[in-house]
Amino acid sequence: RQRFWVALLHVWNLATFDTFARTTFARRGGSIAALAAKLLIREKQLQLMEIGVQSGSSIKALSSYFQNRAVIYGVDLNVDSITTMAANVFGFVADQSSGESLVALRERFQAMGIELDLIIDDASHALEDQLRTCELLWPLLVPAGYYVIEDVQHPESIGRFRNLPGFQFIDLRTTK
């Protein structure tokens, strides 16, 4: 089965779901609601990764939305903000601008036998970092997994992703 890339242009900010995670996530953007529904019908505990956690607001929203149905891995240069957040949230230190750091992260997950249902890239928002991260962490996805790139800076950048297998572009700027 195929894995899917989804590039989101300047709109999906899970931090806004901090208080209203369940209703907002289901209400905003049919594409995101559909993605969540597809993940929730899987009859297993989900494995999710977010790269670029900053204060941990989006990790908190994911934890609230998926509750005990998911284990969530936050990746950033500093994960202090999420280390005590919830029993199903784990922090990993990595630098998105370093291929070496990302390879080490991938190898650590592979050594633990962890395969991911969803990866969200919300880190540097630099195109080269996004491409490098996609390339290096793609093997961690399960078949029919999703890789979401938040805040692709320019529509013309999408062409750089088109060669990736299973690529799908969703521009949520126009989704109500």
C-alpha positions, -999 to 999 in steps of 0.1 A, spaced: 0 0 0 11 35 -8 23 62 17 11 97 12 28 131 13 6 161 21 20 196 18 1 222 36 5 258 26 6 283 55 -24 272 74 -25 242 96 -14 255 130 -24 229 156 -15 253 183 -49 270 177 -65 237 187 -50 239 222 -84 244 240 -108 232 214 -89 203 199 -117 179 193 -143 202 178 -119 225 159 -100 196 144 -132 180 131 -146 214 120 -117 231 102 -105 220 68 -122 189 54 -88 176 45 -76 175 80 -108 161 94 -106 134 67 -70 126 76 -79 123 113 -109 100 105 -87 78 83 -62 74 112 -88 68 138 -104 39 120 -71 20 122 -75 -7 148 -42 -2 166 -25 23 187 -13 51 164 23 63 163 26 100 156 57 123 152 58 160 151 91 177 142 93 212 156 74 213 189 85 247 204 63 252 234 44 219 229 10 234 221 4 213 190 17 181 208 -8 189 236 -36 193 209 -26 160 193 -26 143 226 -60 157 235 -75 148 201 -62 113 198 -62 106 236 -52 70 244 -53 60 207 -19 74 200 17 76 212 32 109 202 68 117 196 79 153 197 112 162 180 130 195 184 163 210 195 148 213 230 120 191 242 118 203 278 83 217 273 68 183 264 87 158 286 61 159 314 31 167 293 13 133 292 20 96 296 17 91 258 41 119 248 78 114 244 105 139 234 135 134 211 162 158 204 172 163 167 182 192 144 162 194 112 190 212 94 214 183 100 212 152 79 234 135 104 210 143 132 180 131 112 197 98 102 205 92 139 169 98 148 156 75 121 181 48 131 170 51 168 133 47 158 142 17 135 162 1 163 131 4 186 109 -11 159 87 20 158 68 27 125 48 59 123 13 65 110 17 102 108 47 126 106 41 163 108 70 186 98 64 220 115 101 228 122 122 253 103 99 259 73 129 261 51 124 242 19 158 224 19 152 213 55 117 201 46 130 181 16 159 166 36 136 156 65 111 141 41 138 120 24 154 108 56 124 101 77 101 87 50 112 51 57 97 54 92 61 56 78 39 25 77 22 16 44 -7 41 40 10 64 65 9 102 61 37 128 60 24 163 65 45 193 57 32 224 74 39 259 61 54 253 26 64 289 20 58 293 -17 34 275 -41 62 272 -66 81 250 -41 55 223 -45 72 213 -77 102 201 -57 80 176 -39 62 162 -70 88 135 -75 81 119 -42 60 87 -43 23 92 -33 26 130 -33 -6 149 -28 -8 187 -24 -36 202 -3 -38 240 -2 -59 248 29 -57 285 25 -90 282 5 -106 255 26 -133 267 49 
